[in-house]
Amino acid sequence: MAGTMRAVVSYEGRPIDDRDSLRDEEIPIPGLRPRDVLVRVQAVSVNPVDVKVRAGLTRSPEPRVLGFDAAGVVEAVGPEVGTLAVGDEVWYAGDITRPGANAEMHAVDERIVARKPRSLTFAEAAAMPLTTITAWETLFDHFRLTTESTGALLVLGGAGGVGSMTIQLAKRLTGVTVLASASRPESTAWVRTLGADHVVDHRELAAGTRASAPGGIDFLLSPHTRGNIEVYAEIMRPFGHITAIDEPEGLELLPLKSKSVTWHWEFMFTRPLHQTPDMIEQKRLLERAAALVDDARIRTTLTTTIDDFSAAGIREAHRLVESGRMIGKLVVTR
């Protein structure tokens, strides 16, 4: 499809209060690879990874479009697309190696795109893909939990986007007891509404965990690992599993050795980044998640909407995410 489109672009990593950190520009509509769909984007979500990528950009003469989570309508399809059609309403979390979704049109591989839940608006849907994929791969690819699984799962940052989805999926699809960390009254209330069995204060993590799970933790999701390894070594049960979604420098895991704790990394872009043979699993898990939403077994984590799909609106979204005080997810709509 020839022509141009409006997009929000960046040329270098600047502070979000700088008007040039994100700019409105007219750029060419992207061309399609054989397995691509072209999506007319209706809503995008801003995640911590969006903030991190923007802040770390090096200066470039070419405009770069950021953005991962998106929901929209298929406008065109590549010649080898076989799972989606023009007019389909879809949701997805994108590919870190390609131009992003903060634009009118977005080209994305069909293997990481699924039809969105019928019961959700575009904004409600856009809040979910990246965090759902991260939570799903943590629980079912790394921890290998099933409906028969038991034990104690500790979800740190329970009121965040990934934590919110991890709590819901664990409660609906496994038999584990879910502990979630939260500190403010509003975040504590949020994780309880999502189904957390126990809430622990992350500032008193060891004591709170011992009180709620005296036998120790079998599975732990770690979005904020720095400075916590000694505490993890204390609260984990032998042969437990930890999955980290951050990457602190100088990480030292030796305190976990005596308990033979298994350490996993979760990076939801791994499949598209490396074009893995099972890349289509990302589409399949989004299809399963959509069915869970439409069956009212899990729900969107959207809490804040900015109705301004422009550089100004997306700058405001980045500013709010950078504050570190978000509960649930923030979406920018067209």
MARBAGU-352354 format. One record per residue (C-alpha): residue in three letters; x negated, y, z negated. Coordinates in steps of 0.02 Angstrom, whole numbers, plus 50000, padded with zeros to 5 digits. Each point is the difference from the previous one (the first is absolute). Layout:
ALAXYZ ...
This chain:
MET500005000050000 ALA499185016150059 GLY500185016849916 THR499585007949834 MET500694999449823 ARG499905009649838 ALA498834992849871 VAL499205004549834 VAL498124999050023 SER498385002549904 TYR498255004350059 GLU499064997749836 GLY500274995949818 ARG500515016249915 PRO500885003449833 ILE501874997950021 ASP500315018349953 ASP499035005150156 ARG501255003050141 ASP498774992250123 SER499954983449905 LEU501524994950104 ARG500585009450155 ASP501464999350122 GLU499434996850178 GLU500634993750168 ILE499054984550057 PRO500254986650133 ILE501264986149968 PRO498954984349967 GLY499824986750132 LEU500524982249962 ARG498944984449986 PRO500844984050066 ARG500744995149830 ASP500405017749941 VAL501675008049967 LEU500225018950008 VAL501005005949850 ARG500925016549987 VAL499585003649818 GLN501425005549887 ALA499154999349829 VAL498284997049926 SER499414996649823 VAL498425007349923 ASN498944987749899 PRO498395002049900 VAL499084992550149 ASP500645014350111 VAL499275012549877 LYS498354990549991 VAL499814998750189 ARG500415018550026 ALA498805005949866 GLY498594989350069 LEU500115005450182 THR498395006150081 ARG500085014650120 SER500634995050173 PRO500285010050159 GLU501524989350037 PRO501635000949900 ARG500364984949891 VAL501764994549955 LEU500184992249828 GLY501434990349921 PHE500404981649973 ASP501744996149930 ALA501355003950127 ALA501784996350054 GLY500745004450168 VAL500754993950164 VAL499104990450138 GLU499885011450152 ALA498984989050119 VAL499114983149998 GLY498404993250075 PRO500044986350133 GLU499624985749880 VAL501205004949859 GLY501194985849961 THR500705003349826 LEU500725017650011 ALA501025010150124 VAL500375018250041 GLY501265006649874 ASP499474988949855 GLU499885009049832 VAL498344994949923 TRP498845002249851 TYR498144996649982 ALA498395005549913 GLY498855003150148 ASP498184996550041 ILE498565009649922 THR498984998950162 ARG501285009250108 PRO500835017350006 GLY501325001349864 ALA501865002749982 ASN500065018649958 ALA500645003950175 GLU501564999550107 MET499424983850084 HIS498904986149934 ALA499244985050091 VAL499854984549890 ASP499754981350028 GLU501644990249994 ARG499194986949888 ILE500005012049852 VAL501725007650033 ALA501704993149946 ARG501805005550013 LYS500385010749849 PRO501324995249870 ARG501725003850070 SER500585006749832 LEU498655013449986 THR499825017250076 PHE498385003750093 ALA499375009649847 GLU500414985749881 ALA499154987650117 ALA498435010550029 ALA499634999749814 MET499704981349996 PRO498904991250131 LEU498225003549940 THR500384996749818 THR501074984950040 ILE498624992150105 THR498715003549865 ALA501094992649863 TRP500524985050108 GLU498234995550049 THR499445001849819 LEU501354988649930 PHE500144987050137 ASP498365000150098 HIS498785002949856 PHE500904993849844 ARG500974986950101 LEU501535001949890 THR501614990750038 THR501754999149927 GLU499324986749882 SER498555010449935 THR499945005049818 GLY498765009449891 ALA499745018649968 LEU499725013150136 LEU499355017249950 VAL500365013950125 LEU498945015249963 GLY500715016550063 GLY501734992449998 ALA500905016050050 GLY498925002850154 GLY500474994450174 VAL499094983349999 GLY500444996549819 SER501845003450033 MET500064987250139 THR498934987249907 ILE501195000249852 GLN501524997450111 LEU499274986250107 ALA499294990849850 LYS501675000549909 ARG501034994550150 LEU498864987050078 THR498974992349858 GLY500244993949822 VAL498625010349920 THR500245011849853 VAL499635017750061 LEU499075012849893 ALA499845017450073 SER498935014349940 ALA500765017349979 SER499755014449880 ARG501275013950030 PRO501834997549952 GLU500575002150180 SER498764987350068 THR500444987849861 ALA501855001650042 TRP499614997650186 VAL499054983649979 ARG501374993249887 THR501325003650133 LEU498954990150124 GLY500024984849885 ALA498405000449898 ASP500174988449850 HIS498775010049894 VAL499225017350013 VAL498265003549934 ASP499135016749980 HIS498455000250111 ARG499135010749868 GLU500164985449877 LEU499874986150127 ALA499194986449896 ALA501135002149848 GLY501585002050103 THR499624984750105 ARG499624989249848 ALA501655005149922 SER501014995750155 ALA499004985150064 PRO499034992649853 GLY499444985350106 GLY499135011650123 ILE500255005450181 ASP499974987750144 PHE500165012550144 LEU499535018450005 LEU500225013550132 SER498675013549982 PRO500225016550092 HIS498865009449878 THR498524988749965 ARG498655012149944 GLY499564997649816 ASN501244985749976 ILE498984984250030 GLU499584997449817 VAL501845001749954 TYR500484987950139 ALA498734987549933 GLU500835001349831 ILE501824998250055 MET499854987350141 ARG500264981549972 PRO498674988050060 PHE500154996250187 GLY501125015250025 HIS500085010650157 ILE499755018750027 THR500365009450161 ALA499275017450022 ILE500635012750127 ASP498695013349964 GLU498115000050025 PRO499065008449858 GLU498145002050025 GLY498824989549896 LEU501314987249952 GLU499294986949880 LEU501044984249985 LEU498834989649891 PRO501085001849842 LEU501334989450089 LYS498834985350030 SER500204990749835 LYS501874998250033 SER499734995050183 VAL501185013950054 THR500275001050188 TRP499825017450078 HIS500985004350158 TRP499965015450111 GLU501615005750082 PHE499935011450152 MET501614999850098 PHE499135006050158 THR498904984450010 ARG501094990750126 PRO500155014150130 LEU498215006149966 HIS499264983050043 GLN501384994250120 THR500144983949899 PRO500844984950080 ASP501415001549873 MET500265018750027 ILE501854997050034 GLU500214994949816 GLN500145018549963 LYS501555001050110 ARG500714984349919 LEU499805006149823 LEU500845016650046 GLU501434990050075 ARG500174990149839 ALA499935016049898 ALA501355007950109 ALA501124985149966 LEU499705001849813 VAL500485018450010 ASP501584996550099 ASP500474986449875 ALA499785013049861 ARG498634989649916 ILE498695013950012 ARG500225018650029 THR499105014750075 THR498785009349889 LEU500365017050078 THR500105013649867 THR499515016050091 THR500465006150175 ILE499265014850094 ASP501095004650149 ASP498635008750099 PHE499054989450125 SER498635012950028 ALA498265003949938 ALA500765010249858 GLY501144985849946 ILE498644986850008 ARG498775011349909 GLU501275001649859 ALA500184981049997 HIS498114997849988 ARG499945012949860 LEU501314990549900 VAL499154983250025 GLU498315007649951 SER500775005549834 GLY500004981849944 ARG501685002149915 MET501154992750133 ILE501284986949951 GLY500534988950144 LYS499725006650175 LEU500065016450097 VAL500655001250179 VAL499965013750131 THR501464999750123 ARG500345007750168 
